[in-house]
Amino acid sequence: MAITNKQSGTNVHEIADGIYRINTPVIIEGGLGGFSFNQYLVVDDAPLIFHTGPRRMFPLVREAVASVLPVERLRYIAFSHVEADECGSLNEWLAVAPQSSPLCGTVAALVSVNDLADRPARALGDGEMLSLGKHSVRWFDTPHLPHAWECGLLMEERTKTLLCGDLFTQGGADHPALTESDILGPSEAFRHGMDYFSHTKNARDMLERLASTGPATLACMHGSAWRGDGAKLLRALADALSL
């Protein structure tokens, strides 16, 4: 693991072949404890970052990306849904990476991104695959899972890494970059304390569809990334949401 900013603790760790977790731990004022913000950088012929981080965190994330590759090489600025930690610094990234485009689902492009962003989105349809070079990503529409009409996730096909956004959010600021330990328990504890799920009636079907892809790594936006039987863990989450 490389610390790229000693003051903030921002760090970079390769969690799968060519996929890097950028992590910034934060302490939330008001006695709420710690939290973490992760972005995932896929290094390839057409590099992609998934989640931008909040706008005010842009200098830290840019510094971290630059420790891996020149930021102007970025081709896709991708995110799950429209929210500050997902795409708050989207236009800052478009400015420093002049060949880049926003990458999102068709609903996000239609209702928000093509107005908010300084360049038009590359919108992916449900199940559509995009080649980055050696890596390929496939978009899955997951409306309201865990929240937002336009929500969707990306599966990196070669490494079987599911860029799973807010699923399995873990509270706290001090997490290993990659773990094989339980994250369902901590993420469920966080959900019960601050329930961020919409509880769509279609959650089980969508989680089963994701499980059927056989993910080997779950790239979580908050907390540790996880390695193991991703299908089993996604089905366990579906069971927990049904209780």
C-alpha positions, 0 to 999 in steps of 0.5 A: 500500500502506498500513502499518497497524502500523509496529511489526509491518509489517502492511499492506493492499493492494487486489489485485483490485476490492474484495479487499484483502490484509492481510499481516504479515511475521514472523521465525521464531526459530531461524534459520528465516528469515522468513515471512508471514501473509495474510488477504483482505478482500472488501468488499461488502454482506456483507463477508467475511474469508478466514483469520483469522490466528493468535489472537495476531495478532488485534489487528494484523489487526483494526487492518488491517481497520478501516482499510478498513471498520468491523470490526462490518460483517463478515458472514462469517469464512471459512477453508479448514481448521481450523488456527491461522493459518486460524481461530485468532482465529475467536471473537475475530472473532465477538465484534467482528462480532456479525452474522458467522458462520463460513463453511467447508465442510460437513465442517469444520462437522460435525467441528470448527467447530460445536463450536469456534466461539461461533456456528454455521457457515454451511456451504457444500456443494461447488460452492455459491455465496454472494452478498456483493452485487456479489461472489459466492464459490463453495466447492470441496471440496479434501480433503487438498489440500494437507492436512486432510480438511475443506480447501476453497477459495473462488473469487470469481466477479466478479474471478476471484480464487481464495482458494487458502489454502496452495497456492503457499506462499512462504517469506520475509517480504519479498514484493510484495503482488501479483506477475506473476513466478514463484511456482511455483519459490519455492513448490516450493522451500519445499515440498521443504524442509518438505513440507506436502502430503498428496500425495492421489492426487486432487490432479491432478483437484482442481487441474484443476477449479480450473483450469477456473474460469479464475482471474486472481488467486491469493490466497495465504495465505503470500507474494505474491498472483499475477496471470496465467493461473491455470489454467496455473499450477495445471496446472503445480503438478499436474505438479510434484506428480506428479514 
